[in-house]
Amino acid sequence: MEPVLDKARAGQKLLEKLMNAIPGFKGYREKELRRDADRLQREHMALRLEACKKPLDGISVAATRSGELGLINDVETARKRLDKLANRIRYADRGYAGFFAAVKVDEAALARLYQFDVALIDGVDAVQAAAEASATGPGAGVRAMIAAVDALDVRMGEREAMLDGIR
């Protein structure tokens, strides 16, 4: 159910497993694992979004040669929004209060946040599919890609609202 988190748990060394037996430390360690898994997942999504810019290069060259200035504007809009969204995902707040912080985030809230982040992958898949389709039908394809990016950006806004509710 939580693929990245499960891999992080499986990678624990013997010393970490022993430390997890210390009362109170296991919860702290679990939050650290969630934090690391969240960061890795968001970095992976951001890299996939940045890779979606590659089909735009060919479209831009073809549009320049054919003099389709409207398409070039759409390509640049898509490129800028992809950059903005990739950075928004990469540098999103982790929703985690440190071990000694005055405000603690409960683990159930962290689990919901992690599940929300995993669901964001569907949005990244939609952007990637639109990027691939844009090569066959550049005009409508690029606009569909912009729509997919905008939809994922809205979901990121929902993530930020969710974080505000748990802090």
C-alpha positions as CSV (number, residue, x, y, z in Angstrom):
1,M,0.0,0.0,0.0
2,E,2.9,2.3,0.8
3,P,5.6,1.2,-1.7
4,V,8.3,3.7,-1.0
5,L,7.7,3.6,2.8
6,D,7.8,-0.3,2.7
7,K,11.2,-0.2,0.9
8,A,12.5,2.2,3.5
9,R,11.4,-0.1,6.3
10,A,12.9,-3.1,4.6
11,G,16.2,-1.3,4.3
12,Q,16.7,-0.9,8.0
13,K,19.9,-2.2,9.5
14,L,20.1,-4.4,12.6
15,L,21.2,-1.5,14.8
16,E,18.1,0.6,13.7
17,K,15.9,-2.4,14.5
18,L,17.4,-2.6,18.0
19,M,16.9,1.1,18.5
20,N,13.3,0.7,17.5
21,A,12.8,-1.4,20.6
22,I,13.5,1.6,22.8
23,P,10.2,3.0,24.1
24,G,9.3,6.2,22.2
25,F,12.1,5.8,19.7
26,K,10.2,3.6,17.3
27,G,7.6,6.3,16.7
28,Y,10.3,8.9,16.1
29,R,12.1,6.5,13.7
30,E,8.8,5.8,11.9
31,K,8.3,9.5,11.3
32,E,11.8,9.8,10.0
33,L,11.1,7.0,7.6
34,R,7.9,8.6,6.4
35,R,9.8,11.9,6.0
36,D,12.5,10.2,3.9
37,A,10.0,8.3,1.8
38,D,7.9,11.5,1.2
39,R,11.0,13.3,0.0
40,L,12.1,10.5,-2.3
41,Q,8.6,10.2,-3.7
42,R,8.3,14.0,-4.4
43,E,11.8,14.1,-6.0
44,H,10.8,11.2,-8.3
45,M,7.6,12.9,-9.3
46,A,9.4,16.2,-10.0
47,L,12.0,14.4,-12.2
48,R,9.2,12.8,-14.2
49,L,7.5,16.1,-14.7
50,E,10.8,17.7,-15.9
51,A,11.2,14.8,-18.4
52,C,7.8,15.9,-19.9
53,K,9.5,19.0,-21.3
54,K,11.5,16.9,-23.8
55,P,8.6,16.4,-26.3
56,L,8.0,20.2,-26.2
57,D,11.5,20.7,-27.7
58,G,10.5,19.0,-31.0
59,I,7.2,20.7,-31.1
60,S,8.9,24.1,-30.6
61,V,11.3,23.5,-33.4
62,A,8.6,22.4,-35.8
63,A,6.4,25.3,-34.8
64,T,9.2,27.8,-35.3
65,R,9.9,26.4,-38.8
66,S,6.3,26.6,-39.8
67,G,5.7,30.0,-38.2
68,E,3.0,28.9,-35.8
69,L,3.5,31.6,-33.2
70,G,0.4,30.6,-31.2
71,L,1.8,27.1,-30.7
72,I,5.1,28.4,-29.6
73,N,3.3,30.5,-26.9
74,D,1.5,27.3,-25.8
75,V,4.8,25.4,-25.7
76,E,6.4,28.1,-23.6
77,T,3.4,28.2,-21.3
78,A,3.6,24.4,-20.8
79,R,7.3,24.6,-20.2
80,K,7.0,27.3,-17.5
81,R,4.1,25.6,-15.8
82,L,5.9,22.3,-15.7
83,D,9.0,24.0,-14.2
84,K,6.8,25.7,-11.6
85,L,4.9,22.5,-10.7
86,A,8.0,20.4,-10.5
87,N,9.6,22.8,-8.1
88,R,6.4,23.1,-6.1
89,I,6.3,19.3,-5.7
90,R,10.1,19.0,-5.0
91,Y,10.1,21.7,-2.3
92,A,6.7,21.0,-0.8
93,D,6.4,21.1,2.9
94,R,6.9,17.7,4.5
95,G,4.2,18.2,7.1
96,Y,6.5,16.9,9.8
97,A,7.3,18.4,13.2
98,G,10.7,17.4,14.5
99,F,11.3,15.2,17.5
100,F,11.8,18.2,19.9
101,A,9.3,20.5,18.2
102,A,6.5,22.1,20.3
103,V,3.9,21.2,17.7
104,K,3.6,17.4,17.0
105,V,1.9,16.0,14.0
106,D,0.1,12.7,14.6
107,E,1.1,9.6,12.7
108,A,-2.5,9.2,11.3
109,A,-2.2,12.6,9.7
110,L,1.2,11.8,8.3
111,A,-0.2,8.5,6.8
112,R,-3.1,10.5,5.2
113,L,-0.6,13.0,3.7
114,Y,1.6,10.1,2.4
115,Q,-1.4,8.5,0.8
116,F,-2.4,11.8,-0.8
117,D,1.2,12.2,-2.1
118,V,1.1,8.6,-3.6
119,A,-2.3,9.6,-5.3
120,L,-0.5,12.5,-6.9
121,I,1.3,10.0,-9.1
122,D,-1.9,9.7,-11.1
123,G,-1.7,13.4,-11.9
124,V,2.0,13.0,-13.0
125,D,0.9,10.0,-15.1
126,A,-1.7,12.2,-16.8
127,V,0.8,14.9,-17.5
128,Q,3.2,12.3,-18.9
129,A,0.5,10.8,-21.1
130,A,-0.4,14.3,-22.4
131,A,3.2,15.0,-23.2
132,E,3.6,11.8,-25.2
133,A,0.3,12.5,-27.0
134,S,1.4,16.1,-27.8
135,A,3.9,14.7,-30.4
136,T,1.1,13.3,-32.6
137,G,-1.2,16.3,-32.3
138,P,0.9,19.3,-31.2
139,G,-1.8,22.0,-30.9
140,A,-4.4,20.1,-28.9
141,G,-1.8,18.0,-27.3
142,V,0.1,20.9,-25.7
143,R,-3.2,22.4,-24.5
144,A,-4.2,19.1,-23.0
145,M,-0.8,18.9,-21.3
146,I,-1.3,22.4,-19.9
147,A,-4.7,21.3,-18.6
148,A,-3.2,18.2,-16.9
149,V,-0.4,20.4,-15.3
150,D,-3.0,22.8,-14.0
151,A,-5.1,20.0,-12.6
152,L,-2.1,18.6,-10.7
153,D,-1.3,22.1,-9.5
154,V,-4.8,22.3,-8.0
155,R,-4.1,19.0,-6.2
156,M,-0.9,20.5,-4.8
157,G,-3.0,23.3,-3.4
158,E,-5.2,20.8,-1.8
159,R,-2.1,19.2,-0.2
160,E,-1.1,22.5,1.2
161,A,-4.5,23.0,2.6
162,M,-4.4,19.5,4.2
163,L,-1.0,20.5,5.8
164,D,-2.5,23.7,7.2
165,G,-5.3,21.6,8.8
166,I,-2.8,19.2,10.6
167,R,-0.4,21.7,12.0
